[in-house]
């Protein structure tokens, strides 16, 4: 069928060509001559064979001129844009990423140290505040208890650089108003020192005795400090502060607690507690002690 259609198309084209040739001859005859060979079909056109069915589907590939390759055999700038990164670019990127992570890690560590230091400062502030409140409250509750009679009579009070102990009156409701011994002790611990508070029952019959163990124990301070007690008698002529209280017939007017670091610098403001009783008023509870205000 394809061959028949093709032969019919060839005959029609041939008739059209003959008609154009006749027309051209007429024009040539009128114009005085001219080449009409261009209007004729090429030689062998009528004897051409029909194309095979497979040749009908032949793909025509247009030819195109490609630009010559650049020096080094690489592609152009626009053609290698999606070809990836070079080794130098990868190394530069990894270096920048490493510097970024190092900066972030340093910032995180710094923030962690600041947070830890802040928490430590809050803990220290709470500890010193609690220790100062308890020291002032208990020193204010000190009771002028006298032991002995005559020349050996003395106040029950211990005032040393590392230990402070004195009797207090218990609360009427909870402790039935019994005498108790309040003791503050400074002990070395982990390169520093700590302040421990203990409260004992104080027995007076048949003699003065401290009942063990302590009913209340609490660690008030614990850190890299050097803690120390000092005592003041309230006399302007006396030394301002004493590391040890040795007056058996008198009580200190002020008690101080200091904290210094390893270099000797103050680590915290001084904690000062004032006693509500002294030796002059304490002699009223012990007839054997002279009262300076009475002249005896």
ZIKA-V271542 format. One record per residue. N is the residue number from 1. RES is the residue in one small letter. SS is DSSP state (h for helix, s for strand, l for the rest). PHI is phi in whole degrees, 0 to 359 (NA if undefined). OMEGA is omega in radians with two decimals (NA if undefined). Layout:
BEGIN
n->[N;N]
res->[RES;RES]
ss->[SS;SS]
phi->[PHI;PHI]
omega->[OMEGA;OMEGA]
END
This chain:
BEGIN
n->[1;2;3;4;5;6;7;8;9;10;11;12;13;14;15;16;17;18;19;20;21;22;23;24;25;26;27;28;29;30;31;32;33;34;35;36;37;38;39;40;41;42;43;44;45;46;47;48;49;50;51;52;53;54;55;56;57;58;59;60;61;62;63;64;65;66;67;68;69;70;71;72;73;74;75;76;77;78;79;80;81;82;83;84;85;86;87;88;89;90;91;92;93;94;95;96;97;98;99;100;101;102;103;104;105;106;107;108;109;110;111;112;113;114;115;116;117;118;119;120;121;122;123;124;125;126;127;128;129;130;131;132;133;134;135;136;137;138;139;140;141;142;143;144;145;146;147;148;149;150;151;152;153;154;155;156;157;158;159;160;161;162;163;164;165;166;167;168;169;170;171;172;173;174;175;176;177;178;179;180;181;182;183;184;185;186;187;188;189;190;191;192;193;194;195;196;197;198;199;200;201;202;203;204;205;206;207;208;209;210;211;212;213;214;215;216;217;218;219;220;221;222;223;224;225;226;227;228;229;230;231;232;233;234;235;236;237;238;239;240;241;242;243;244;245;246;247;248;249;250;251;252;253;254;255;256;257;258;259;260;261;262;263;264;265;266;267;268;269;270;271;272;273;274;275;276;277;278;279;280;281;282;283;284;285;286;287;288;289;290;291;292;293;294;295;296]
res->[x;x;x;x;x;x;x;x;x;x;x;x;x;x;x;x;x;x;x;x;x;x;x;x;x;x;x;x;x;x;x;x;x;x;x;x;x;x;x;x;x;x;x;x;x;x;x;x;x;x;x;x;x;x;x;x;x;x;x;x;x;x;x;x;x;x;x;x;x;x;x;x;x;x;x;x;x;x;x;x;x;x;x;x;x;x;x;x;x;x;x;x;x;x;x;x;x;x;x;x;x;x;x;x;x;x;x;x;x;x;x;x;x;x;x;x;x;x;x;x;x;x;x;x;x;x;x;x;x;x;x;x;x;x;x;x;x;x;x;x;x;x;x;x;x;x;x;x;x;x;x;x;x;x;x;x;x;x;x;x;x;x;x;x;x;x;x;x;x;x;x;x;x;x;x;x;x;x;x;x;x;x;x;x;x;x;x;x;x;x;x;x;x;x;x;x;x;x;x;x;x;x;x;x;x;x;x;x;x;x;x;x;x;x;x;x;x;x;x;x;x;x;x;x;x;x;x;x;x;x;x;x;x;x;x;x;x;x;x;x;x;x;x;x;x;x;x;x;x;x;x;x;x;x;x;x;x;x;x;x;x;x;x;x;x;x;x;x;x;x;x;x;x;x;x;x;x;x;x;x;x;x;x;x;x;x;x;x;x;x;x;x;x;x;x;x]
ss->[l;h;h;h;h;h;h;h;h;h;h;h;h;h;h;h;h;h;h;h;h;h;h;h;h;h;h;h;h;h;h;l;l;l;l;l;h;h;h;l;l;l;l;l;l;l;l;l;l;l;l;l;h;h;h;h;h;l;l;l;l;l;l;l;l;l;l;l;l;l;l;l;l;l;l;l;l;l;l;l;l;l;l;l;l;l;h;h;h;h;h;h;h;h;h;h;h;h;h;h;h;h;h;h;h;h;h;h;h;h;h;h;h;h;h;h;h;h;h;h;h;h;h;h;h;h;h;h;h;h;h;h;h;h;h;h;h;h;h;h;l;s;l;l;l;s;s;l;l;h;h;h;l;s;s;l;s;s;s;l;l;l;s;s;s;s;s;s;s;l;l;l;l;l;l;l;l;l;s;s;s;s;s;s;s;s;s;s;s;l;l;s;s;s;s;s;s;s;s;s;s;s;s;l;l;l;l;l;s;s;s;s;s;s;s;s;s;s;s;s;s;s;s;l;l;s;s;s;s;s;s;s;l;l;l;l;l;l;l;l;l;s;l;l;s;l;l;l;l;l;l;l;l;s;s;s;s;s;s;s;l;l;l;l;l;s;s;s;s;s;s;s;s;s;l;l;l;l;h;h;h;h;h;h;h;l;l;l;l;l;l;h;h;h;l;l]
phi->[NA;294;292;296;297;289;296;297;296;293;296;294;295;292;298;296;295;295;296;296;294;297;296;295;297;296;296;291;295;283;275;95;112;163;281;242;293;290;275;275;293;296;298;78;294;288;266;292;276;292;289;288;301;290;286;294;256;292;273;271;258;292;275;220;268;270;292;297;296;285;295;91;80;276;270;289;296;287;274;260;294;254;278;112;263;275;296;295;295;297;295;296;295;296;296;296;296;297;296;297;294;297;296;296;296;297;295;294;296;296;297;295;294;296;296;296;296;296;296;296;294;296;296;296;298;296;295;292;296;295;296;295;297;293;297;295;294;286;296;293;268;301;252;283;274;253;243;88;210;75;295;269;294;203;280;278;202;239;231;233;294;248;210;224;216;198;279;226;269;290;291;300;282;269;244;57;69;284;284;224;251;264;233;251;235;257;236;291;198;51;77;218;207;221;252;242;252;229;232;246;283;242;270;244;234;282;218;283;211;267;274;258;279;291;282;227;221;209;269;274;225;205;187;278;239;250;268;201;262;214;224;228;271;86;269;298;277;277;303;300;221;246;285;215;264;241;280;286;252;212;241;290;272;227;234;237;239;242;225;235;277;295;274;88;276;298;268;201;301;296;256;242;238;251;280;274;234;225;295;295;278;290;293;293;272;228;302;286;267;285;257;293;290;270;80;275]
omega->[3.13;3.14;3.13;3.12;-3.10;3.13;3.09;3.13;3.14;3.14;3.13;3.12;-3.14;3.11;3.11;3.13;3.12;3.11;3.12;3.13;3.12;3.10;-3.14;3.11;3.13;3.12;-3.12;3.14;-3.14;-3.05;3.12;3.07;3.14;-3.12;3.08;-3.11;-3.14;-3.13;-3.10;3.09;3.13;3.13;3.12;-3.12;-3.12;-3.10;-3.10;3.14;3.11;3.13;3.11;-3.14;-3.11;-3.12;3.11;-3.09;3.13;-3.12;3.09;-3.11;3.13;3.11;3.12;3.13;3.12;3.11;3.13;3.13;3.10;3.14;-3.11;3.08;-3.11;3.11;-3.13;-3.10;-3.14;-3.07;-3.13;-3.13;-3.14;-3.10;3.13;-3.11;3.02;-3.13;3.12;3.11;3.09;3.13;3.11;3.13;3.13;3.11;3.12;3.11;3.11;3.09;3.12;3.13;3.10;3.10;3.12;3.13;3.09;3.10;3.12;3.12;3.12;3.10;3.10;3.11;3.11;3.13;3.13;3.12;3.09;3.10;3.11;3.12;3.10;3.12;3.12;3.13;3.12;-3.14;-3.14;3.10;3.11;-3.14;3.13;3.12;-3.12;3.13;3.14;-3.12;-3.08;3.08;3.08;3.13;-3.09;-3.13;-3.11;-3.13;-3.11;3.08;-3.13;-3.11;3.10;-3.09;-3.12;-3.12;-3.12;3.04;3.06;-3.11;3.07;3.14;3.13;-3.11;-3.08;-3.09;3.07;-3.12;-3.12;3.11;3.06;3.06;3.09;3.12;-3.07;-3.08;-3.01;-3.04;3.02;3.06;-3.14;3.04;3.14;3.13;3.07;-3.06;3.01;-3.07;3.07;-3.11;3.05;-3.09;2.98;3.10;3.12;3.12;3.10;-3.13;-3.10;3.08;3.09;3.13;-3.09;2.92;-3.08;-3.14;-3.12;-3.12;0.02;3.11;-3.13;-3.08;3.10;-3.10;3.08;-0.07;-3.14;3.12;-3.14;3.10;-3.13;3.03;-3.07;-3.11;3.10;-3.10;-3.09;-3.12;2.98;-3.10;-3.14;3.04;3.03;-2.98;-3.14;-3.10;3.14;3.14;-3.13;-3.13;-3.10;3.05;-3.04;-3.10;3.13;3.10;-3.14;3.13;-3.03;-3.12;-3.08;-3.07;3.11;3.12;3.11;3.09;-3.10;3.05;-3.09;3.04;-3.14;3.11;3.13;3.09;-3.09;3.13;-3.14;3.12;3.11;3.12;-3.12;3.08;-3.12;3.05;-3.07;3.12;-3.13;3.10;3.13;3.09;3.04;-3.08;-3.12;3.11;3.12;-3.13;3.12;3.12;3.12;-3.09;-3.10;-3.09;3.11;3.07;-3.08;-3.12;-3.13;-3.13;-3.11;NA]
END
